[in-house]
Amino acid sequence: MSIALPITRGSAAQRIESELRRSIIALELPPGSRLSEHDIAERHGVSRQPVREALIGLARTRLVEIQPQRGTVVVKISVRKMMEARFVREALETAIVRQACSSFDRQSRQRIDDLLEMQATAARQDDHDAFQRFDELFHIALAEGAGCALAWEAIRDIKAHMDRVCQLTLPGPEAMRPLIDQHRAIIAAIDAGDEDAAADAMHHHLTEILRALPRVEAERPELFSA
C-alpha cells in the first residue's frame, strides 16, 4: 500500500515559487502586476506563510519587489540586469562547452539528439512553451554531460532576466529555427573536440537576444523599466 506523503511548508513554498516564476517569465503575470498573498494562498489551498516564503524567494532573484505596506509587484524588465545575466551566463556556458570538448558523458550526448528533434518539432508546431522547455533541457544536458551540473544551478537563478525577453523575441517558427541551428553548431563543435569553435558558437547563440532587444523594447516599452 502506498502512503501519500504530506506536503511540507517548504515544499509548498517551492511549488508556489516555481509556478509564479513560470507565470512571470511567460508574461502571464506581466511587469507591474500586483500579487496578493491572500489570493495566491486561496488558489493553492495553503496558508499565507508558504506564499510569503515563495515571494521572498522571487524577490531574492529580483523578479518581484516586496513593498512595505503596499504589497508585492512584478518588477519591470531591466535591460541592465538582463545584460549582466547574459554576461555571467556566457562566461559559465563557454567554460562548460570547452570542458565538454575534453570529456562528455555518452548518455547526455544521446539525450541531446532527442532534445534537438523535440525542439524542432515544437518550432514546426509553433509551440513556444515546449520550445523554451527543450531549449533549457539542452543547456542542462550540456552542463551535466560536461560534469558541470553545479554551474547550471548558478545559471538557473539569473537566466529569468533573459527568459522574459526571450518570450518576446520568439513570435513564430521563423524566429525559433535559427536557435536550433545554433544548438547544432555548438554540439558539432563539441563532437569535433574544437574548444574555440564551441566557445564561439555558444557566444553567437547567447548574443542572439541582443540583436532582437532594440525591436522588442521599442514595441513593448511598457514592460521595461526606464
C-alpha positions in Angstrom: 0.0 0.0 0.0 1.4 3.4 -1.0 1.2 6.2 1.5 0.9 9.8 0.3 3.5 12.0 2.0 2.2 15.2 3.4 3.3 18.4 1.7 5.6 20.3 4.0 5.6 24.1 4.3 8.9 24.1 2.4 7.7 22.0 -0.5 4.5 24.1 -0.8 6.6 27.3 -0.9 8.8 25.8 -3.6 5.9 24.7 -5.6 4.2 28.1 -5.4 7.5 29.9 -6.2 8.1 27.7 -9.2 4.5 28.3 -10.5 4.8 32.1 -10.0 8.2 32.1 -11.6 6.9 30.3 -14.7 3.9 32.7 -14.9 6.2 35.8 -14.6 8.6 34.5 -17.3 5.7 33.6 -19.6 4.4 37.2 -19.0 1.1 35.7 -17.8 1.9 37.9 -14.8 3.2 41.0 -16.7 5.6 43.6 -15.3 3.8 45.9 -12.9 1.2 43.2 -11.8 0.4 43.3 -8.1 0.4 39.9 -6.3 -1.9 39.3 -3.4 -0.7 36.8 -0.7 -4.4 36.1 0.2 -5.4 35.4 -3.4 -2.4 33.2 -4.1 -2.9 31.2 -0.8 -6.6 30.7 -1.7 -5.8 29.5 -5.2 -3.2 27.0 -3.9 -5.2 25.9 -0.9 -2.4 26.8 1.6 -1.9 29.3 4.4 -0.2 32.6 3.7 3.1 31.6 5.2 4.4 29.4 2.3 3.2 32.1 -0.1 5.2 34.7 1.8 8.2 32.4 1.6 7.7 31.9 -2.2 7.5 35.7 -2.7 10.7 36.2 -0.7 12.4 33.7 -3.0 11.2 35.6 -6.0 12.4 38.8 -4.5 15.8 37.3 -4.0 16.1 36.7 -7.7 14.7 40.2 -8.3 11.6 39.1 -10.2 9.3 40.8 -7.7 9.6 43.7 -5.3 8.1 43.5 -1.9 7.0 47.0 -0.9 6.2 47.5 2.8 2.6 48.5 3.3 1.9 48.3 -0.4 2.3 44.7 -1.3 4.3 42.8 -3.9 4.8 43.8 -7.5 6.3 42.0 -10.5 9.3 44.1 -11.5 9.6 45.6 -15.0 12.2 44.1 -17.3 15.6 45.7 -16.6 17.9 45.8 -19.6 20.8 46.3 -17.3 20.0 43.2 -15.2 19.4 41.2 -18.4 22.8 42.3 -19.8 24.5 41.3 -16.6 22.7 38.0 -16.5 23.8 37.3 -20.1 27.4 38.2 -19.3 27.6 35.8 -16.4 25.7 33.1 -18.3 28.1 33.3 -21.3 31.2 33.1 -19.0 29.8 29.9 -17.5 28.5 28.3 -20.6 31.5 28.9 -22.7 33.6 27.2 -19.9 31.1 24.4 -20.0 31.4 23.7 -23.7 35.2 23.9 -23.5 35.1 21.3 -20.8 32.7 19.2 -22.9 35.2 19.1 -25.7 37.6 17.2 -23.4 35.1 14.9 -21.8 31.4 14.4 -22.4 29.1 11.8 -21.0 27.7 9.5 -23.7 24.2 9.3 -22.3 23.9 13.1 -22.2 25.2 13.2 -25.8 22.4 10.8 -26.9 19.8 12.8 -25.0 20.9 16.0 -26.8 20.0 14.4 -30.2 16.5 13.6 -28.9 16.1 17.1 -27.4 17.0 18.8 -30.7 14.5 16.7 -32.5 11.8 17.6 -30.0 12.7 21.2 -30.2 12.5 21.2 -34.0 9.0 19.6 -33.7 8.0 22.3 -31.2 9.1 25.0 -33.6 7.2 23.5 -36.5 4.1 23.4 -34.3 4.7 27.0 -33.1 4.6 25.7 -29.5 6.5 28.4 -27.7 6.3 26.8 -24.3 7.6 23.4 -25.4 10.3 25.1 -27.4 11.6 27.0 -24.4 11.4 23.9 -22.2 13.5 21.9 -24.6 15.9 24.8 -25.0 16.5 24.8 -21.3 16.9 21.0 -21.2 19.5 21.2 -24.0 21.6 23.6 -21.9 21.1 21.4 -18.8 22.3 18.4 -20.7 25.4 20.3 -21.8 26.3 21.1 -18.2 25.5 17.6 -16.9 27.4 15.9 -19.8 30.5 18.1 -19.1 30.3 17.2 -15.4 29.4 20.8 -14.6 25.9 20.4 -13.1 26.6 22.9 -10.3 27.3 25.6 -12.9 23.8 25.3 -14.2 22.5 25.9 -10.7 24.1 29.3 -10.8 22.8 30.0 -14.3 19.2 29.0 -13.5 18.8 31.7 -10.9 19.9 34.6 -13.1 18.6 33.4 -16.5 15.0 34.5 -15.7 16.0 38.1 -16.6 16.9 36.8 -20.1 13.9 34.5 -20.3 11.3 37.2 -20.2 12.9 39.0 -23.1 13.1 35.7 -25.0 9.4 35.3 -24.5 9.1 38.5 -26.6 11.6 37.6 -29.3 10.2 34.2 -30.4 6.9 35.1 -32.1 6.9 32.2 -34.6 8.7 29.2 -36.2 10.9 31.5 -38.3 12.4 33.0 -35.1 12.8 29.6 -33.4 14.6 27.7 -36.2 17.9 29.7 -36.1 18.3 28.9 -32.4 18.1 25.1 -33.2 20.8 25.6 -35.9 22.9 27.4 -33.2 22.4 24.4 -30.9 23.5 22.1 -33.6 26.6 24.2 -34.2 27.5 24.0 -30.5 27.2 20.2 -30.3 29.0 19.7 -33.7 32.0 21.7 -32.3 31.9 19.5 -29.1 31.8 16.4 -31.2 34.9 17.6 -33.1 36.7 18.4 -29.8 37.2 22.0 -31.0 37.1 24.2 -27.9 37.5 27.5 -29.7 34.7 26.7 -32.2 32.4 25.5 -29.3 33.0 28.7 -27.3 32.5 30.9 -30.4 29.2 29.0 -31.2 28.0 29.5 -27.7 28.9 33.2 -27.8 27.0 33.6 -31.0 24.0 31.8 -29.5 23.8 33.9 -26.4 24.2 37.2 -28.2 21.0 36.4 -30.3 19.0 38.2 -27.7 21.0 41.4 -28.1 20.1 41.5 -31.8 16.4 41.4 -31.0 16.4 43.6 -27.9 16.0 47.0 -29.6 13.0 45.9 -31.5 11.1 44.4 -28.6 12.0 47.3 -26.3 10.5 49.7 -28.9 7.4 47.6 -29.5 6.6 47.0 -25.8 8.1 49.9 -23.8 5.5 49.5 -21.0 7.2 46.2 -20.0 10.6 47.7 -19.5 12.0 49.9 -16.6 13.3 53.3 -17.5 
